[in-house]
Amino acid sequence: MVAVARSGGDHALDISDLSALDDCLDGVRPDLLFNCAALTDFIQCERDPGHAYRVNARPLVSMALWSRRTGRRLIHVSTDHYFITGGAAPHRENERVWLVNEYARSKYAGEAFALTAPRALVFRTSIVGIRGWDRPTLAEWAIRSVLDNAPVGLFTDAYTSSIDVGAFARAAIDVALGAATGLLNLASREVYSKAQFVQEIAAQMGRRLDNATLASLTAERPLRAGSLGLDVGKVQGLLEYPLPGLPEVVRAVLDEHGRRNGG
């Protein structure tokens, strides 16, 4: 495996530098090109839509052209941020999408560009995990909030089917090594609210949430989609094992947090 990133990888690359991206692809010539790069900060995307496009969308044109020219597989990690109706109902791959902010618009364009390659596989997903950067992930924020018994608002109307990093990576590679192409949902087998995610963390840690209150996504800006559950029936049919539910996702996140923090 060859890792390419802004820093910390085998090769340093700014993915918005298309000339450097083309040179990297021709130099490394991977058998499987797996794109995980993204600008995920909603506020940054709103402030600079051009930058969001240059990171989340335009590089997929180069990757798709490279995949078509070389015959190598392109695997693109997309998002679940496309649905505003349905509550906790899971959404299939062919359902209508709602592009409510610049993040969603740029990611949707990236999907379309990737899928111009005949051997491309696009995964819609939401991934939770431990990163250790200055800006915490949702999981890191949730664990810290539970440990501190902090006064936090828990969104009861923001639904997701987030999957832990390890489970996603295993399933994504297993599917990618097969013949599947096109658009697939790859997520937890359960749809749950973000409030339930934090509550499950607290329960598994044996902690209380005395200072938590219930909150609504409707007050958030920029506008965000809230019905993000994904129907994983298609991808589940390609796998020989079940995708994780909420308890398994949280257990994997807590195990990773413990390993990184000596616990």
Short mmCIF file of the C-alpha atoms (twelve columns), coordinates in Angstrom:
data_MODEL
# 
_entry.id   MODEL 
# 
loop_
_atom_site.group_PDB 
_atom_site.id 
_atom_site.type_symbol 
_atom_site.label_atom_id 
_atom_site.label_alt_id 
_atom_site.label_comp_id 
_atom_site.label_asym_id 
_atom_site.label_seq_id 
_atom_site.Cartn_x 
_atom_site.Cartn_y 
_atom_site.Cartn_z 
_atom_site.pdbx_PDB_model_num 
ATOM 1   C CA . MET A 1   0.000   0.000   0.000   1 
ATOM 2   C CA . VAL A 2   1.202   3.492   -0.887  1 
ATOM 3   C CA . ALA A 3   -0.270  6.396   1.087   1 
ATOM 4   C CA . VAL A 4   -0.560  9.849   -0.493  1 
ATOM 5   C CA . ALA A 5   -1.554  12.814  1.695   1 
ATOM 6   C CA . ARG A 6   -0.760  16.445  2.439   1 
ATOM 7   C CA . SER A 7   1.580   15.186  5.164   1 
ATOM 8   C CA . GLY A 8   2.427   11.925  6.884   1 
ATOM 9   C CA . GLY A 9   2.119   9.715   3.791   1 
ATOM 10  C CA . ASP A 10  4.617   8.030   1.498   1 
ATOM 11  C CA . HIS A 11  4.097   10.916  -0.941  1 
ATOM 12  C CA . ALA A 12  3.117   14.510  -0.133  1 
ATOM 13  C CA . LEU A 13  0.383   15.913  -2.380  1 
ATOM 14  C CA . ASP A 14  -2.041  18.821  -2.495  1 
ATOM 15  C CA . ILE A 15  -4.931  17.125  -4.255  1 
ATOM 16  C CA . SER A 16  -6.133  20.420  -5.730  1 
ATOM 17  C CA . ASP A 17  -2.852  20.637  -7.693  1 
ATOM 18  C CA . LEU A 18  -4.028  18.673  -10.714 1 
ATOM 19  C CA . SER A 19  -0.654  18.585  -12.428 1 
ATOM 20  C CA . ALA A 20  0.949   17.127  -9.303  1 
ATOM 21  C CA . LEU A 21  -1.945  14.671  -8.978  1 
ATOM 22  C CA . ASP A 22  -1.472  13.447  -12.560 1 
ATOM 23  C CA . ASP A 23  2.284   13.055  -12.021 1 
ATOM 24  C CA . CYS A 24  1.682   11.126  -8.789  1 
ATOM 25  C CA . LEU A 25  -0.776  8.724   -10.417 1 
ATOM 26  C CA . ASP A 26  1.555   8.056   -13.346 1 
ATOM 27  C CA . GLY A 27  4.478   7.600   -10.982 1 
ATOM 28  C CA . VAL A 28  2.843   5.291   -8.449  1 
ATOM 29  C CA . ARG A 29  0.466   3.481   -10.865 1 
ATOM 30  C CA . PRO A 30  -1.648  1.840   -8.146  1 
ATOM 31  C CA . ASP A 31  -3.638  -1.271  -8.954  1 
ATOM 32  C CA . LEU A 32  -6.456  0.230   -6.890  1 
ATOM 33  C CA . LEU A 33  -6.870  3.996   -6.543  1 
ATOM 34  C CA . PHE A 34  -8.719  4.741   -3.284  1 
ATOM 35  C CA . ASN A 35  -9.719  8.399   -2.844  1 
ATOM 36  C CA . CYS A 36  -10.517 9.452   0.738   1 
ATOM 37  C CA . ALA A 37  -9.548  13.136  0.399   1 
ATOM 38  C CA . ALA A 38  -12.235 15.699  1.234   1 
ATOM 39  C CA . LEU A 39  -12.908 19.136  2.633   1 
ATOM 40  C CA . THR A 40  -15.557 18.273  5.235   1 
ATOM 41  C CA . ASP A 41  -15.796 21.567  7.144   1 
ATOM 42  C CA . PHE A 42  -19.271 22.908  6.318   1 
ATOM 43  C CA . ILE A 43  -18.384 26.491  7.166   1 
ATOM 44  C CA . GLN A 44  -15.204 26.475  5.072   1 
ATOM 45  C CA . CYS A 45  -17.164 25.085  2.130   1 
ATOM 46  C CA . GLU A 46  -19.736 27.879  2.439   1 
ATOM 47  C CA . ARG A 47  -17.076 30.572  2.710   1 
ATOM 48  C CA . ASP A 48  -15.093 29.332  -0.277  1 
ATOM 49  C CA . PRO A 49  -17.182 27.163  -2.641  1 
ATOM 50  C CA . GLY A 50  -14.384 27.254  -5.188  1 
ATOM 51  C CA . HIS A 51  -11.988 25.627  -2.752  1 
ATOM 52  C CA . ALA A 52  -14.609 23.009  -1.867  1 
ATOM 53  C CA . TYR A 53  -14.984 22.230  -5.577  1 
ATOM 54  C CA . ARG A 54  -11.210 22.052  -6.094  1 
ATOM 55  C CA . VAL A 55  -10.874 19.475  -3.292  1 
ATOM 56  C CA . ASN A 56  -14.155 17.531  -3.340  1 
ATOM 57  C CA . ALA A 57  -14.994 17.475  -7.043  1 
ATOM 58  C CA . ARG A 58  -12.432 18.534  -9.643  1 
ATOM 59  C CA . PRO A 59  -9.710  15.975  -8.726  1 
ATOM 60  C CA . LEU A 60  -12.174 13.199  -9.551  1 
ATOM 61  C CA . VAL A 61  -12.071 14.271  -13.197 1 
ATOM 62  C CA . SER A 62  -8.335  13.536  -13.287 1 
ATOM 63  C CA . MET A 63  -8.756  10.294  -11.345 1 
ATOM 64  C CA . ALA A 64  -11.560 9.086   -13.606 1 
ATOM 65  C CA . LEU A 65  -9.566  9.900   -16.735 1 
ATOM 66  C CA . TRP A 66  -6.568  8.047   -15.295 1 
ATOM 67  C CA . SER A 67  -8.751  5.053   -14.414 1 
ATOM 68  C CA . ARG A 68  -10.246 4.980   -17.904 1 
ATOM 69  C CA . ARG A 69  -6.821  5.283   -19.560 1 
ATOM 70  C CA . THR A 70  -5.089  2.626   -17.458 1 
ATOM 71  C CA . GLY A 71  -7.985  0.270   -16.765 1 
ATOM 72  C CA . ARG A 72  -7.253  0.464   -13.015 1 
ATOM 73  C CA . ARG A 73  -10.022 0.603   -10.415 1 
ATOM 74  C CA . LEU A 74  -11.109 3.938   -8.903  1 
ATOM 75  C CA . ILE A 75  -12.746 3.778   -5.460  1 
ATOM 76  C CA . HIS A 76  -14.193 7.082   -4.258  1 
ATOM 77  C CA . VAL A 77  -15.413 7.723   -0.708  1 
ATOM 78  C CA . SER A 78  -18.392 10.075  -0.852  1 
ATOM 79  C CA . THR A 79  -20.858 11.228  1.801   1 
ATOM 80  C CA . ASP A 80  -24.365 10.638  3.130   1 
ATOM 81  C CA . HIS A 81  -25.243 14.347  3.294   1 
ATOM 82  C CA . TYR A 82  -28.012 14.279  0.680   1 
ATOM 83  C CA . PHE A 83  -31.371 13.724  2.375   1 
ATOM 84  C CA . ILE A 84  -33.712 16.032  4.297   1 
ATOM 85  C CA . THR A 85  -36.889 13.952  4.490   1 
ATOM 86  C CA . GLY A 86  -37.689 10.540  5.921   1 
ATOM 87  C CA . GLY A 87  -36.469 10.898  9.489   1 
ATOM 88  C CA . ALA A 88  -34.882 7.637   10.574  1 
ATOM 89  C CA . ALA A 89  -35.772 5.814   7.346   1 
ATOM 90  C CA . PRO A 90  -32.787 4.405   5.409   1 
ATOM 91  C CA . HIS A 91  -32.244 5.807   1.908   1 
ATOM 92  C CA . ARG A 92  -31.468 3.689   -1.144  1 
ATOM 93  C CA . GLU A 93  -28.855 4.591   -3.752  1 
ATOM 94  C CA . ASN A 94  -31.441 5.659   -6.344  1 
ATOM 95  C CA . GLU A 95  -33.428 8.063   -4.169  1 
ATOM 96  C CA . ARG A 96  -33.706 11.771  -4.880  1 
ATOM 97  C CA . VAL A 97  -30.981 13.886  -3.277  1 
ATOM 98  C CA . TRP A 98  -31.191 17.397  -1.787  1 
ATOM 99  C CA . LEU A 99  -28.105 19.572  -2.097  1 
ATOM 100 C CA . VAL A 100 -28.642 21.962  0.798   1 
ATOM 101 C CA . ASN A 101 -25.119 23.358  1.182   1 
ATOM 102 C CA . GLU A 102 -21.809 23.743  -0.646  1 
ATOM 103 C CA . TYR A 103 -20.353 20.642  0.964   1 
ATOM 104 C CA . ALA A 104 -23.150 18.476  -0.451  1 
ATOM 105 C CA . ARG A 105 -22.980 20.164  -3.854  1 
ATOM 106 C CA . SER A 106 -19.230 19.659  -4.197  1 
ATOM 107 C CA . LYS A 107 -19.370 16.035  -3.017  1 
ATOM 108 C CA . TYR A 108 -22.238 15.240  -5.385  1 
ATOM 109 C CA . ALA A 109 -20.254 16.669  -8.295  1 
ATOM 110 C CA . GLY A 110 -17.331 14.482  -7.245  1 
ATOM 111 C CA . GLU A 111 -19.568 11.417  -7.382  1 
ATOM 112 C CA . ALA A 112 -20.692 12.285  -10.902 1 
ATOM 113 C CA . PHE A 113 -17.131 12.820  -12.115 1 
ATOM 114 C CA . ALA A 114 -15.911 9.562   -10.562 1 
ATOM 115 C CA . LEU A 115 -18.705 7.545   -12.140 1 
ATOM 116 C CA . THR A 116 -17.620 8.536   -15.650 1 
ATOM 117 C CA . ALA A 117 -14.932 5.856   -15.279 1 
ATOM 118 C CA . PRO A 118 -16.295 2.417   -16.252 1 
ATOM 119 C CA . ARG A 119 -14.536 0.642   -13.370 1 
ATOM 120 C CA . ALA A 120 -15.339 3.235   -10.717 1 
ATOM 121 C CA . LEU A 121 -16.983 2.377   -7.419  1 
ATOM 122 C CA . VAL A 122 -18.434 5.152   -5.264  1 
ATOM 123 C CA . PHE A 123 -19.290 4.549   -1.617  1 
ATOM 124 C CA . ARG A 124 -21.808 6.789   0.117   1 
ATOM 125 C CA . THR A 125 -20.999 6.637   3.797   1 
ATOM 126 C CA . SER A 126 -20.429 8.358   7.115   1 
ATOM 127 C CA . ILE A 127 -17.317 7.261   9.000   1 
ATOM 128 C CA . VAL A 128 -16.593 7.819   12.695  1 
ATOM 129 C CA . GLY A 129 -13.248 7.334   14.365  1 
ATOM 130 C CA . ILE A 130 -10.314 8.657   16.338  1 
ATOM 131 C CA . ARG A 131 -7.935  10.997  14.526  1 
ATOM 132 C CA . GLY A 132 -5.868  12.809  17.145  1 
ATOM 133 C CA . TRP A 133 -5.773  16.165  15.352  1 
ATOM 134 C CA . ASP A 134 -6.338  19.583  16.920  1 
ATOM 135 C CA . ARG A 135 -9.885  19.624  15.569  1 
ATOM 136 C CA . PRO A 136 -11.727 16.657  17.128  1 
ATOM 137 C CA . THR A 137 -13.888 14.247  15.202  1 
ATOM 138 C CA . LEU A 138 -17.500 13.658  16.245  1 
ATOM 139 C CA . ALA A 139 -16.409 10.552  18.141  1 
ATOM 140 C CA . GLU A 140 -13.582 12.377  19.913  1 
ATOM 141 C CA . TRP A 141 -15.901 15.247  20.863  1 
ATOM 142 C CA . ALA A 142 -18.519 12.795  22.125  1 
ATOM 143 C CA . ILE A 143 -16.038 10.817  24.259  1 
ATOM 144 C CA . ARG A 144 -14.604 13.982  25.784  1 
ATOM 145 C CA . SER A 145 -18.102 15.321  26.485  1 
ATOM 146 C CA . VAL A 146 -19.031 12.069  28.234  1 
ATOM 147 C CA . LEU A 147 -15.833 11.993  30.279  1 
ATOM 148 C CA . ASP A 148 -16.351 15.620  31.365  1 
ATOM 149 C CA . ASN A 149 -20.114 15.204  31.849  1 
ATOM 150 C CA . ALA A 150 -20.214 18.418  29.830  1 
ATOM 151 C CA . PRO A 151 -23.273 20.605  29.134  1 
ATOM 152 C CA . VAL A 152 -23.869 19.596  25.515  1 
ATOM 153 C CA . GLY A 153 -26.823 19.561  23.145  1 
ATOM 154 C CA . LEU A 154 -27.696 16.185  21.652  1 
ATOM 155 C CA . PHE A 155 -29.437 16.259  18.272  1 
ATOM 156 C CA . THR A 156 -32.489 14.028  18.312  1 
ATOM 157 C CA . ASP A 157 -33.512 14.863  14.725  1 
ATOM 158 C CA . ALA A 158 -30.125 14.252  13.058  1 
ATOM 159 C CA . TYR A 159 -30.146 10.654  11.859  1 
ATOM 160 C CA . THR A 160 -27.177 8.751   10.503  1 
ATOM 161 C CA . SER A 161 -25.844 5.251   9.959   1 
ATOM 162 C CA . SER A 162 -22.202 6.053   10.645  1 
ATOM 163 C CA . ILE A 163 -19.746 3.168   10.566  1 
ATOM 164 C CA . ASP A 164 -16.399 2.866   12.324  1 
ATOM 165 C CA . VAL A 165 -13.167 3.195   10.360  1 
ATOM 166 C CA . GLY A 166 -12.090 -0.423  10.692  1 
ATOM 167 C CA . ALA A 167 -15.404 -1.915  9.605   1 
ATOM 168 C CA . PHE A 168 -15.639 0.487   6.669   1 
ATOM 169 C CA . ALA A 169 -12.104 -0.255  5.498   1 
ATOM 170 C CA . ARG A 170 -12.582 -4.014  5.674   1 
ATOM 171 C CA . ALA A 171 -15.885 -3.970  3.793   1 
ATOM 172 C CA . ALA A 172 -14.741 -1.387  1.237   1 
ATOM 173 C CA . ILE A 173 -11.671 -3.401  0.306   1 
ATOM 174 C CA . ASP A 174 -13.633 -6.655  0.152   1 
ATOM 175 C CA . VAL A 175 -16.190 -5.091  -2.209  1 
ATOM 176 C CA . ALA A 176 -13.538 -3.281  -4.252  1 
ATOM 177 C CA . LEU A 177 -11.664 -6.536  -4.888  1 
ATOM 178 C CA . GLY A 178 -14.803 -7.913  -6.510  1 
ATOM 179 C CA . ALA A 179 -16.505 -6.866  -9.733  1 
ATOM 180 C CA . ALA A 180 -18.985 -4.315  -8.370  1 
ATOM 181 C CA . THR A 181 -19.086 -0.876  -9.974  1 
ATOM 182 C CA . GLY A 182 -21.287 2.196   -9.653  1 
ATOM 183 C CA . LEU A 183 -22.831 3.703   -6.525  1 
ATOM 184 C CA . LEU A 184 -23.187 1.748   -3.270  1 
ATOM 185 C CA . ASN A 185 -24.132 2.650   0.291   1 
ATOM 186 C CA . LEU A 186 -21.610 1.364   2.832   1 
ATOM 187 C CA . ALA A 187 -22.540 2.161   6.422   1 
ATOM 188 C CA . SER A 188 -23.860 0.721   9.658   1 
ATOM 189 C CA . ARG A 189 -26.795 -1.637  9.307   1 
ATOM 190 C CA . GLU A 190 -28.717 0.544   11.789  1 
ATOM 191 C CA . VAL A 191 -29.988 4.110   11.509  1 
ATOM 192 C CA . TYR A 192 -29.698 6.078   14.742  1 
ATOM 193 C CA . SER A 193 -29.756 9.671   15.945  1 
ATOM 194 C CA . LYS A 194 -26.610 11.513  16.973  1 
ATOM 195 C CA . ALA A 195 -28.154 11.712  20.432  1 
ATOM 196 C CA . GLN A 196 -28.342 7.912   20.520  1 
ATOM 197 C CA . PHE A 197 -24.702 7.722   19.411  1 
ATOM 198 C CA . VAL A 198 -23.530 9.827   22.367  1 
ATOM 199 C CA . GLN A 199 -25.867 8.017   24.753  1 
ATOM 200 C CA . GLU A 200 -24.460 4.656   23.623  1 
ATOM 201 C CA . ILE A 201 -20.929 5.920   24.247  1 
ATOM 202 C CA . ALA A 202 -21.927 6.963   27.759  1 
ATOM 203 C CA . ALA A 203 -23.621 3.622   28.409  1 
ATOM 204 C CA . GLN A 204 -20.614 1.579   27.267  1 
ATOM 205 C CA . MET A 205 -18.267 3.769   29.324  1 
ATOM 206 C CA . GLY A 206 -20.491 3.487   32.392  1 
ATOM 207 C CA . ARG A 207 -20.833 7.272   32.561  1 
ATOM 208 C CA . ARG A 208 -23.705 9.678   33.147  1 
ATOM 209 C CA . LEU A 209 -24.950 12.543  30.960  1 
ATOM 210 C CA . ASP A 210 -26.430 14.720  33.690  1 
ATOM 211 C CA . ASN A 211 -25.697 17.996  31.880  1 
ATOM 212 C CA . ALA A 212 -26.782 17.021  28.385  1 
ATOM 213 C CA . THR A 213 -29.909 18.493  26.816  1 
ATOM 214 C CA . LEU A 214 -31.819 17.504  23.716  1 
ATOM 215 C CA . ALA A 215 -31.369 19.769  20.702  1 
ATOM 216 C CA . SER A 216 -32.614 20.208  17.129  1 
ATOM 217 C CA . LEU A 217 -30.614 20.391  13.925  1 
ATOM 218 C CA . THR A 218 -32.924 23.109  12.580  1 
ATOM 219 C CA . ALA A 219 -31.017 25.815  14.454  1 
ATOM 220 C CA . GLU A 220 -27.686 24.941  12.817  1 
ATOM 221 C CA . ARG A 221 -26.122 27.116  10.117  1 
ATOM 222 C CA . PRO A 222 -25.254 26.548  7.370   1 
ATOM 223 C CA . LEU A 223 -28.342 24.456  6.665   1 
ATOM 224 C CA . ARG A 224 -27.636 20.762  7.062   1 
ATOM 225 C CA . ALA A 225 -29.376 17.622  5.908   1 
ATOM 226 C CA . GLY A 226 -30.612 15.512  8.795   1 
ATOM 227 C CA . SER A 227 -32.088 12.287  7.433   1 
ATOM 228 C CA . LEU A 228 -28.816 10.573  6.597   1 
ATOM 229 C CA . GLY A 229 -29.555 6.900   7.168   1 
ATOM 230 C CA . LEU A 230 -28.396 4.669   4.325   1 
ATOM 231 C CA . ASP A 231 -29.945 1.418   3.127   1 
ATOM 232 C CA . VAL A 232 -27.035 -1.051  2.930   1 
ATOM 233 C CA . GLY A 233 -28.991 -3.917  1.425   1 
ATOM 234 C CA . LYS A 234 -27.090 -3.922  -1.882  1 
ATOM 235 C CA . VAL A 235 -23.604 -3.923  -0.410  1 
ATOM 236 C CA . GLN A 236 -24.622 -6.366  2.325   1 
ATOM 237 C CA . GLY A 237 -25.517 -8.819  -0.407  1 
ATOM 238 C CA . LEU A 238 -21.920 -8.673  -1.655  1 
ATOM 239 C CA . LEU A 239 -20.372 -9.415  1.735   1 
ATOM 240 C CA . GLU A 240 -20.111 -12.703 3.622   1 
ATOM 241 C CA . TYR A 241 -20.515 -11.061 7.035   1 
ATOM 242 C CA . PRO A 242 -22.906 -8.532  8.585   1 
ATOM 243 C CA . LEU A 243 -22.131 -4.845  8.790   1 
ATOM 244 C CA . PRO A 244 -22.013 -3.495  12.364  1 
ATOM 245 C CA . GLY A 245 -24.895 -1.974  14.294  1 
ATOM 246 C CA . LEU A 246 -24.681 0.953   16.705  1 
ATOM 247 C CA . PRO A 247 -23.274 -1.040  19.683  1 
ATOM 248 C CA . GLU A 248 -20.519 -2.551  17.544  1 
ATOM 249 C CA . VAL A 249 -19.635 0.817   15.990  1 
ATOM 250 C CA . VAL A 250 -19.320 2.446   19.410  1 
ATOM 251 C CA . ARG A 251 -17.302 -0.468  20.807  1 
ATOM 252 C CA . ALA A 252 -14.839 -0.201  17.925  1 
ATOM 253 C CA . VAL A 253 -14.502 3.567   18.434  1 
ATOM 254 C CA . LEU A 254 -13.913 3.168   22.173  1 
ATOM 255 C CA . ASP A 255 -11.374 0.396   21.592  1 
ATOM 256 C CA . GLU A 256 -9.442  2.634   19.207  1 
ATOM 257 C CA . HIS A 257 -9.625  5.527   21.664  1 
ATOM 258 C CA . GLY A 258 -8.263  3.247   24.389  1 
ATOM 259 C CA . ARG A 259 -5.386  2.022   22.233  1 
ATOM 260 C CA . ARG A 260 -4.358  5.565   21.356  1 
ATOM 261 C CA . ASN A 261 -4.609  6.785   24.908  1 
ATOM 262 C CA . GLY A 262 -3.061  3.852   26.726  1 
ATOM 263 C CA . GLY A 263 -6.377  2.592   28.052  1 
# 
